[in-house]
Amino acid sequence: MLEDTVKKLQDWYSGADKRMLFAVSLCLLLVSSGYLYYNMGRERGAKEEGEWLLKGLNLRGGNQLTADIPIDMEVNTRELERYFADRGIETEIRTSRSATERRLEVRTDIRVTEEEIVDVLTEWGMEIEDYTFNQVDPGLAEGFWEQSRLALIAAFIFMGVVVFFVFRDFIPFVAIIYAVGLDMIVVLAVMQLFQIPLTLASFAGLLLVIGYSVDSDVVLVTRVLKRKKGTVSERTFSAMRTNIAMMVTTLSALVVLYIATTAQALREVASVLIIALAIDFISTWFGNASIIRWWVER
């Protein structure tokens, strides 16, 4: 049964028009780029109008109170935000839940004190005892933002240099850069769609996205260019099977991590990588593979 399914998938993929497969990845890239451009014109939560991305506390500054709440407590975050607003406090409120814990996060302007946040939550009817309070100066946050962007750009550039040095050919280099760039842009767009802010943790996740994407792309390019046994389609599909095994095992671990923890940093890294795994399949096997197959078969 499984072998028959795999055989049908291989037959479909081998016979599919490479231009149509590439068009799917290109459309995804254009739609994601368009959404990020549209998102730039909106003011929402941790993003000011004119910015591309939502930013977390450590990249925009402010205060954050994190409290453990009963696991069965349901919190209407929109109503609680309005309750704070009625008292002159602008907030961004999120909840997270693991298998054993539930957590509430209240983010405010740096001028709002810890006591003010606790008082409003108490008025709302919450028993707040076990909590932490963090404060990040906006100037320090701006420094984190600049350094994080520099690290991401530097990682992308050095990745490109290594890829070009390894393959010494322009077309494989372009194909891999296209796939990794597609991963990054689409992941950022999906993060904005689901209001996942950029933080130091999610930046770390984006750096891991570059590493994972290059991994799958190098497996594909090496298998197709270096091996001589079988047709180009057979070598491509062989690499795809390896990549699917990698993706399923990695995805399983990340889903368990996301479900099992309430640590926000771990959840942010896991969520970024889960999104990236799904996107990478399209960027590698619809985008990169189409370019490589066209180049080898030309």
N, C-alpha and C positions, 0 to 999 in steps of 0.2 A: 504493500500500500504506500509506504513512505517512498520507496524507490521509484514507484510509478509517478508519484507527485513530483519528485525531484527531476525525473526524466522529462515530464511535461514542462516544468519550469525551464529546464535547459533548452528544450526545443523552441519554446516561445522566445526566450531571451536571445538565442542564436539567430532566429529568423526575424527578430524585431528590427525595424528601421533605426539605424544609429542616429539619424538626424532627429527623429521623433523623440527618442530617449533623451538626447541632449537638450531638445526643446523643453522637456519637462523640467530639467534642472535649471535651465535658463529662465523659464517663467517663474519658478520658485524664487530665484535670485531677484528678479525684477519686482515681483510682488512684495517681497520682504524689504527691499530697498525703498519702495514706494511707501510702505507702512511706516518705516523709520522716519522718512521725510515728513509724512503726515503727522506723526507723533511729535515732531519737533515743534509744531505750531500749537500744541495743547499744553495747558497748565493743569497738572494732575498730581496730587499727593506730594511726593518727594521730588517732583520734576517741575521746574519753572518753565514758562513758555519760552521757546527759543532753544531749549536743550533737547538733545536727541533721546536721552535715556533717563530712567528713574535711578536715583542714587540713594543708597542706604546711609545710615547714621554716620559711619566712619568716612564717608566720601562727601558729605554735605554739611556735617556739623549738627549740633543740637543735643537734646537730652533723650534718653530712653530708659523707661522703667520696664523691667521684665519680671513678671510674677507667676508663680505656680498657682493654678486654680483647680477646683475639683474636676476630675476627668469627665463627669457627666454634665458639667455646666455648659449650657449653650449661651454664647455671647453674640448679640447682634451688633457687629462692629460699626455699622453705619449709624444706628441709633445712639450708640455710645459716643461716636465722634460728634454727632449733633448736640448731645448733652454737654460735652466739653465746650463746643462752639457757643452754646447759649451762655456760658460762663466766661466767654472771651478768650478761650484757649483753643488754638488750632492744633489738631492732632492727626496722627496717622496710626491706626490701631490694627493689629493683626493678631490672630490666634494660630497656634500650631499644636499638633497632637501626635503622640506616639502610641505604642501599644499600652503603655503604663502611665503616661503623664499628659497633662494639658497645660499649655503656657500662653500667657497674654503679654503682648508687647505694646507699649504706648510710647510713641515718638512725638516730641514737641520741639518748639523753638527753644534755644538755649536760655532765654530769659525766664522760662517757666521753672519753678523750683520743684524739688522732690515732694515737699509737703503739699503743694497745691495739687499735684497729680494724685497723691494718696487720698487727700480730702475729697476730691471729686469722685473717685472710685468708691469711697466709703459712702458718700451721699447716694450714689447709684445703687448701692446695696451689696457691694462686694466686700468680703472679709480679706483684706490684703495684709498678710503677715510675712510670708517668705518671699522676698523680692530683692532684686539688685537694681541699682541706679547707675547709669553711665552717662558721662558728659564728654563731648568732643568739640573742641573749639573750631569754628568755621575756618579759621586760617590754617590750622593743622589738617583739617579735612581736605582743604584745597591742595595742600602739599601731598597728601596721600593720593588724591585724584591724579595729579600730574605724574607722580612716580609710577602709579599703576598703569596709566596709559603708555608711558615710556617703556615699561617692562613688557607690555603686550606687543607694542610695535617692534621692539628689539627682538623679541622671541620670534615674531613672524619673519623679520628680515634674516636672522641667523638661520632659521629653518630653511628659507629659500636658498641661502648660500650653500648649505650642506646638501640639499637636494640637487642643486646644479652641479656641485663638485662630484657627487656620487654618480650621476647619470651622464654628465657631460654632453647633454643633448637638449635642444631648445624645446621640442614638443613635449617630452615627458615632464620637463620642468614646468611648462605652462599648464599642463593638465593637472599636476599636483597642486600648484598654486591656486588654480581655479577652484578645485575641490575644497581646499582648506579655507579659502576666502568665502566660498559659498556657505560652508559650515558656520563660520564666525558670524556672517551677516544674518543668516536665518535664525541662528540661536539667539542673537541679540533681539531680533524682531519678535520672536516667540516669548522671550522674557518680558518684553514690554506689553505684549498682548495679555499675558497672565499676571502682569504687575509684579514681576520678580525684580527687585531692585538690584542694581550693581553695588556690591560691597567688596571689601578686600577678599572675602571668602569666594564670592562668585567670580572675581577676577582670577583667583587661583584655579577655579573650575574652567575658565576660558583658556588658560594656559594648558591645562590638561586636554582640552578639546583639540588644540593644535597638535599635541603629541599623539592622541588617538587617531586623529584624521590622517596624519602623515603615516602612521603605522599601516592603516588599511590601504592607503594609496600606494605605499612602497611595496606591499605584498602583491598588489595587482600588477604594478608596472614591472617588478622583478620577474614575476611568474610569466608574464606575457613576453617580455623581451629576452630574458635569459634562457628560458626553456625552449627546446626545439621539438619536443615530443607532443604530438597532437596538433589540431588546428588552433587558430587564434581563439575561436569561440570556446573550444574545449579548455584551453588554458585559462581563459577569462573566467569561465564558470567554475573551474577548480579553485581559483583564488576566491571566488564568491563564497563557495562552501566553507572555506577556511575562515573568511571574514564573518559569516553568519554564526559560526561556532564561537568566535571571539565575542561577537556582539551579544549573544544570548547569555553567555557566562558572566560577562561584565554587567549586563543589564540586571540579571538576577541579584548580584551582589549590591548594586546601587539601589534597587527597589527595597531590599531588606534594610539597608542603611537608612533610607528615607522614612520607612515605616517605624523602625525601631527606636529612633532618637528624636528628642525635642531640641537638641543643640542646634541653634539656628545656623551656625557656620557649616556644620555637616549637612544639614538639609539643603542649604543653598548650593554647596558643591555637588551634592547628589542630584538635585533638580536640574542644574545646568548640564550635567553629563548625561542624564536620561534623555533630555531633549536632543542633545548632540548626537547620541547614538542613533536615534530615529532619522535625523537629518542626514547623517553621514552615509547611510545606506543609499540615499538618493544621489548625494553629491559624488560618491565614489562610483556607483554602478550605472548611473544614468549620465553623469557628467564626465568624470575622468575616464571611465572605461570606454565611452563612446569616442572620445578623442584618441585614445591609444589604439583602439581597434581600427579606426579610420586610418591612422598613420601607418600601422603595420600592414594593413591590407591594401593600401593605395597602389 
